[in-house]
């Protein structure tokens, strides 16, 4: 009997020892899994887009600047292209552009066509690399667009629709445990509304009272009991009654309670599962900043996290049980002590029409030291159509970009630091739990996905597919892409097992005609297509279209008149574009020899040209077809292969067609007399012909080639800001609503800058918005205002 008891004790001891070891391993395993996830995680990018306005009429120009950063808000220089789209309510693109990114920013413009319908549209921006993480990580914001050719709808009475949601702190309500509950209510316009109400049980006993604090968000505390259902009964400011069921409480589980007290975060966990280990991990998506083990004793476990150990911005606080399962989560926001203060001061507060305005800028950090930053500025008229409370660069990079859905008036949380804004921010984060990480994937060690979309490190990537006549992918096949023009743009790509081809272009701008083909001497049956470079998946975000108010119709009429006057009198100046400052050299850079045909006798056939004075080329016939040899430094190159022959960048594989080129339309011939490797292509020398008009000289492109119109990166439109001389002729009206836009303000090493512009004929109030980002990732925003009498 004693032996049996001894064995029983031994088994219990061994089981306890194994359990202790397993428990001891939980926190290191969680940390290891999170570190592996973070190490395996791909580079994550963010974009913020500043527009010159938030409300537009059809026929106006939308000006924008994109700031491009990593998760820590530091400017990036990885992707060189950003995709900007305006989508309608059905997510159908109505405007699209590709803009060049350089050293963390880029800018562009979009002309809003006159055939768009009234509505609230979605502006979104992303890089090719961001497509790998899905549309939820893209920058998005609503744009109000009105077509004055369509009759604006006045506000009218409609049935109210409310969306009231409840968010228990940590994730769940648990029977017998008091919980803090965040709540959010949105009205029919998608904005927060004011309500007050009570929580009642099955017997209609009042258990708690609640009231919104800001933007339709608030919190309350109560304890759910077993065998009870709970509902909220609320009344809006207009007197409507709203009734909503609360989430069902769990029989057992964990409840989290966070208290922000001076230098520490005190985090208590309450549970009815008995004594056990609990593990708390805090991270910011990039690295773990806190990890600790606690003991649930008497139904409670407590942790203390020093705030100075947390990174600036959002921190994710997640609790795990003995099994390593995430059981509660909470978000906390730490405001950065680092600041970029932008002082923007105009030389007056009151101006006459057509008077010069000078705005002095000075940039300082939190220590009042001068600071350089990438700065943009917009100055526009303020009226009843003006849309407010959308993200600025500071609130977006620090807050909105890390939260799902639209944050109403995010700038409010950064305007001042007091108890009101702190409480409102805490309420906001209460409604944002369990957002960022799929802990099941993290803890299982799931590897990073195969990335379908490549970073556009050198320039825009044009991708396509090659198949046979039956639609089957063709593997390991060389495909050529050319952009006919003055500048030689020629690329090659070998297809992969799925038939995909990728052309890494460089400095590819503007509207172009693109030619795609294979070597037609070797292949005459393949079919080539080009992929849509824009992403065809969309977020679930919906922006409601609010009706215009009667009080806004007069401002709408005046804005419409101003737009039409500007388009009539300044239309040509609004259509001026900058030429990009790019290297115009061909891909082969310096040729061995350049023949300008006008310097020689103008022969009437290309055969005569090549035979008479192009010393590096031998022309001969084989089986009644023309062929060329290139004479290199050490003799003739491969006699079995013709050189690569280009006409305005388009390859010709049949030398008979080259001989048929009209030399009277050719300006020059450049010769590379050595074997040349370029990407996946190799050639036995190069003959590159350029025509006078860069139009192929009337030569027919092979009918099997695919010729499509394709727009590269956007040419930058020049913002029209008239000078004093332009405004001297007062017979020409000046009805500009946007007085000034500059995506790249010149800031010197001392953090100083100055912009100057002129007021228009429109009197009223004007606002200037200045936004900037330092090289270390500190954003800043400033506003100034003035009147025009």
CORVENBEL-V626456 format. One record per residue. N is the residue number from 1. SS is DSSP state (H for helix, E for strand, L for the rest). NEAR is the number of other C-alpha atoms within 12 Angstrom. Layout:
<<N;SS;NEAR> <N;SS;NEAR>>
This chain:
<<1;L;7> <2;H;8> <3;H;9> <4;H;10> <5;H;11> <6;H;12> <7;H;13> <8;H;14> <9;H;15> <10;H;14> <11;H;14> <12;H;14> <13;H;14> <14;H;14> <15;H;14> <16;H;15> <17;H;15> <18;H;14> <19;H;18> <20;H;16> <21;H;15> <22;H;19> <23;H;26> <24;H;24> <25;H;21> <26;H;32> <27;H;33> <28;H;25> <29;H;26> <30;H;40> <31;H;33> <32;H;23> <33;H;29> <34;H;36> <35;H;24> <36;H;25> <37;H;29> <38;H;26> <39;H;20> <40;H;20> <41;L;27> <42;L;25> <43;L;25> <44;L;34> <45;E;38> <46;E;46> <47;E;43> <48;E;48> <49;E;47> <50;E;45> <51;E;43> <52;L;41> <53;L;41> <54;L;35> <55;E;39> <56;E;40> <57;E;40> <58;L;30> <59;L;30> <60;L;36> <61;E;36> <62;E;38> <63;E;38> <64;E;38> <65;E;43> <66;E;48> <67;E;53> <68;E;49> <69;E;42> <70;E;29> <71;L;31> <72;L;31> <73;L;36> <74;L;29> <75;E;34> <76;L;33> <77;L;28> <78;L;31> <79;L;39> <80;L;36> <81;E;49> <82;E;52> <83;E;44> <84;E;46> <85;E;40> <86;E;37> <87;E;36> <88;L;29> <89;L;27> <90;L;20> <91;L;25> <92;L;20> <93;E;24> <94;E;26> <95;E;28> <96;E;31> <97;E;39> <98;E;40> <99;E;44> <100;E;40> <101;L;36> <102;E;27> <103;L;24> <104;L;36> <105;E;39> <106;E;44> <107;E;43> <108;E;42> <109;E;39> <110;E;35> <111;E;26> <112;L;30> <113;L;23> <114;L;23> <115;L;18> <116;L;29> <117;L;26> <118;L;30> <119;E;31> <120;E;33> <121;E;36> <122;E;37> <123;E;43> <124;E;43> <125;E;45> <126;E;45> <127;L;50> <128;L;39> <129;H;36> <130;H;36> <131;H;33> <132;H;27> <133;H;29> <134;L;23> <135;H;27> <136;H;28> <137;H;33> <138;L;42> <139;E;45> <140;E;41> <141;E;41> <142;E;38> <143;E;37> <144;E;36> <145;E;43> <146;E;37> <147;L;29> <148;L;31> <149;L;18> <150;L;16> <151;L;15> <152;L;25> <153;L;20> <154;E;15> <155;L;16> <156;L;12> <157;L;10> <158;L;12> <159;L;10> <160;L;19> <161;L;17> <162;L;27> <163;E;23> <164;E;36> <165;E;29> <166;E;38> <167;E;35> <168;E;43> <169;L;46> <170;E;41> <171;L;36> <172;L;37> <173;L;39> <174;E;35> <175;L;29> <176;L;25> <177;L;32> <178;E;29> <179;E;36> <180;E;35> <181;E;43> <182;E;42> <183;E;44> <184;E;41> <185;E;40> <186;E;29> <187;L;29> <188;L;21> <189;L;23> <190;L;27> <191;L;27> <192;E;30> <193;L;33> <194;L;30> <195;E;36> <196;E;32> <197;E;30> <198;E;31> <199;E;34> <200;E;28> <201;L;24> <202;L;18> <203;L;13> <204;L;16> <205;L;17> <206;E;19> <207;E;26> <208;E;28> <209;E;24> <210;E;31> <211;E;32> <212;L;32> <213;L;29> <214;E;32> <215;L;31> <216;L;36> <217;E;40> <218;E;39> <219;E;39> <220;E;31> <221;E;27> <222;E;31> <223;E;29> <224;L;35> <225;L;24> <226;L;19> <227;L;15> <228;L;25> <229;L;26> <230;L;32> <231;E;30> <232;E;36> <233;E;29> <234;E;31> <235;E;25> <236;E;25> <237;L;18> <238;L;14> <239;L;13> <240;L;20> <241;E;19> <242;E;29> <243;E;24> <244;E;25> <245;E;23> <246;L;28> <247;L;25> <248;L;23> <249;L;30> <250;E;26> <251;L;21> <252;L;23> <253;L;30> <254;E;42> <255;E;45> <256;E;42> <257;E;38> <258;E;32> <259;E;24> <260;E;22> <261;E;13> <262;L;12> <263;L;15> <264;E;19> <265;E;29> <266;E;22> <267;E;36> <268;E;36> <269;E;45> <270;E;41> <271;E;38> <272;L;25> <273;L;26> <274;L;19> <275;L;18> <276;E;27> <277;E;34> <278;E;42> <279;E;41> <280;E;42> <281;E;45> <282;E;38> <283;E;35> <284;L;32> <285;L;35> <286;L;30> <287;L;27> <288;E;30> <289;E;28> <290;E;29> <291;E;32> <292;E;29> <293;E;29> <294;E;30> <295;E;27> <296;E;28> <297;E;19> <298;L;15> <299;L;25> <300;E;27> <301;E;32> <302;E;30> <303;E;32> <304;E;29> <305;E;30> <306;E;21> <307;H;26> <308;H;17> <309;H;21> <310;L;31> <311;L;29> <312;L;30> <313;E;35> <314;E;37> <315;E;39> <316;E;40> <317;E;47> <318;E;48> <319;E;48> <320;E;40> <321;L;34> <322;L;30> <323;L;22> <324;L;32> <325;L;27> <326;E;32> <327;E;33> <328;E;40> <329;E;43> <330;E;45> <331;E;41> <332;E;43> <333;E;37> <334;E;32> <335;L;29> <336;L;29> <337;L;18> <338;L;25> <339;L;30> <340;L;37> <341;E;34> <342;E;42> <343;E;30> <344;E;37> <345;E;28> <346;E;28> <347;L;21> <348;L;19> <349;L;20> <350;E;20> <351;E;27> <352;L;21> <353;L;27> <354;L;31> <355;L;28> <356;E;27> <357;E;34> <358;E;24> <359;E;33> <360;E;27> <361;E;40> <362;E;35> <363;E;41> <364;E;31> <365;L;27> <366;L;18> <367;L;13> <368;L;17> <369;L;19> <370;E;25> <371;L;35> <372;L;32> <373;L;43> <374;E;44> <375;E;48> <376;E;45> <377;E;42> <378;E;42> <379;E;42> <380;E;43> <381;E;38> <382;E;29> <383;L;26> <384;L;22> <385;L;32> <386;L;28> <387;L;25> <388;L;23> <389;L;23> <390;L;29> <391;L;34> <392;L;42> <393;H;43> <394;H;41> <395;H;36> <396;H;41> <397;H;42> <398;H;40> <399;L;42> <400;H;39> <401;H;38> <402;H;37> <403;L;35> <404;L;27> <405;L;26> <406;L;34> <407;L;38> <408;L;37> <409;L;28> <410;L;31> <411;L;28> <412;H;29> <413;H;36> <414;H;35> <415;H;22> <416;L;14> <417;L;18> <418;L;13> <419;H;13> <420;H;18> <421;H;23> <422;H;24> <423;H;24> <424;H;33> <425;H;41> <426;H;34> <427;H;38> <428;H;45> <429;H;43> <430;H;39> <431;L;37> <432;L;39> <433;L;35> <434;L;29> <435;L;28> <436;L;28> <437;L;25> <438;L;19> <439;H;28> <440;H;18> <441;H;21> <442;H;29> <443;H;28> <444;L;19> <445;L;24> <446;L;19> <447;L;19> <448;L;20> <449;L;15> <450;L;13> <451;L;18> <452;L;17> <453;L;26> <454;L;29> <455;L;28> <456;L;35> <457;L;26> <458;L;21> <459;L;30> <460;L;38> <461;E;38> <462;E;38> <463;E;36> <464;E;33> <465;E;37> <466;E;39> <467;E;30> <468;L;20> <469;L;14> <470;L;11> <471;L;16> <472;L;18> <473;E;24> <474;L;29> <475;L;21> <476;L;20> <477;L;32> <478;E;33> <479;E;44> <480;E;44> <481;E;42> <482;E;41> <483;E;43> <484;L;36> <485;L;32> <486;L;26> <487;L;32> <488;L;33> <489;E;37> <490;E;38> <491;E;41> <492;E;36> <493;E;35> <494;E;29> <495;L;27> <496;L;21> <497;L;16> <498;L;20> <499;L;30> <500;E;31> <501;E;37> <502;E;36> <503;E;36> <504;E;31> <505;L;30> <506;L;30> <507;L;35> <508;L;41> <509;E;32> <510;L;27> <511;E;19> <512;E;24> <513;E;27> <514;E;33> <515;E;37> <516;E;45> <517;E;43> <518;L;39> <519;L;28> <520;L;24> <521;L;18> <522;L;14> <523;L;21> <524;L;18> <525;L;22> <526;L;30> <527;E;29> <528;E;36> <529;E;29> <530;E;30> <531;L;22> <532;L;18> <533;L;32> <534;L;36> <535;L;32> <536;L;16> <537;L;21> <538;L;31> <539;L;28> <540;L;19> <541;L;28> <542;L;24> <543;L;29> <544;L;24> <545;L;26> <546;L;28> <547;L;26> <548;E;28> <549;L;18> <550;H;17> <551;H;15> <552;H;20> <553;H;23> <554;H;17> <555;H;25> <556;H;31> <557;H;24> <558;H;24> <559;H;35> <560;H;28> <561;H;24> <562;H;28> <563;H;33> <564;H;25> <565;H;22> <566;H;30> <567;H;25> <568;H;18> <569;H;19> <570;L;25> <571;L;19> <572;L;15> <573;H;18> <574;H;29> <575;H;20> <576;L;16> <577;E;19> <578;L;17> <579;L;17> <580;L;19> <581;L;11> <582;L;13> <583;L;15> <584;L;19> <585;L;18> <586;L;30> <587;L;27> <588;L;31> <589;L;21> <590;L;16> <591;L;23> <592;L;24> <593;E;24> <594;E;26> <595;E;28> <596;E;26> <597;H;30> <598;H;19> <599;H;14> <600;L;19> <601;L;18> <602;L;23> <603;L;22> <604;L;18> <605;L;22> <606;H;30> <607;H;29> <608;H;25> <609;H;35> <610;H;34> <611;H;19> <612;H;19> <613;L;24> <614;L;31> <615;L;22> <616;L;34> <617;E;37> <618;E;29> <619;E;30> <620;E;21> <621;E;16> <622;E;14> <623;L;8> <624;L;9> <625;E;17> <626;E;23> <627;E;31> <628;E;37> <629;E;38> <630;E;38> <631;E;29> <632;E;26> <633;L;14> <634;L;12> <635;E;17> <636;E;24> <637;L;27> <638;L;22> <639;L;22> <640;L;14> <641;L;24> <642;L;38> <643;L;40> <644;E;40> <645;E;38> <646;E;43> <647;E;49> <648;L;41> <649;L;41> <650;E;46> <651;E;42> <652;E;39> <653;L;33> <654;L;26> <655;H;32> <656;H;25> <657;H;24> <658;H;39> <659;H;30> <660;L;24> <661;L;34> <662;L;29> <663;H;35> <664;H;27> <665;H;30> <666;E;35> <667;E;29> <668;E;32> <669;E;37> <670;E;36> <671;E;38> <672;E;38> <673;E;35> <674;E;30> <675;E;29> <676;E;25> <677;E;18> <678;E;22> <679;L;21> <680;L;21> <681;E;25> <682;E;21> <683;E;31> <684;E;31> <685;E;38> <686;E;45> <687;E;45> <688;E;42> <689;E;48> <690;E;37> <691;E;34> <692;L;24> <693;L;20> <694;L;25> <695;L;26> <696;H;34> <697;H;26> <698;H;19> <699;L;23> <700;L;19> <701;L;31> <702;L;23> <703;L;15> <704;L;20> <705;L;30> <706;E;29> <707;E;25> <708;E;21> <709;E;17> <710;E;30> <711;E;25> <712;L;30> <713;E;36> <714;L;33> <715;L;29> <716;L;29> <717;E;29> <718;L;26> <719;L;34> <720;L;29> <721;L;33> <722;L;31> <723;L;21> <724;L;19> <725;L;13> <726;L;21> <727;L;24> <728;L;17> <729;L;13> <730;L;15> <731;L;10> <732;L;18> <733;L;26> <734;L;36> <735;L;34> <736;L;40> <737;L;46> <738;E;44> <739;E;41> <740;E;38> <741;E;41> <742;E;38> <743;L;36> <744;L;28> <745;L;30> <746;L;25> <747;E;28> <748;L;18> <749;L;16> <750;L;18> <751;L;30> <752;E;27> <753;E;31> <754;E;28> <755;E;34> <756;E;28> <757;E;36> <758;E;36> <759;L;38> <760;L;41> <761;L;28> <762;L;33> <763;L;27> <764;E;25> <765;E;28> <766;E;33> <767;E;33> <768;E;38> <769;E;39> <770;E;48> <771;E;46> <772;E;53> <773;E;43> <774;L;38> <775;L;26> <776;L;23> <777;L;32> <778;L;39> <779;E;46> <780;E;42> <781;E;39> <782;E;32> <783;E;27> <784;E;29> <785;E;28> <786;E;29> <787;E;27> <788;E;29> <789;L;18>>
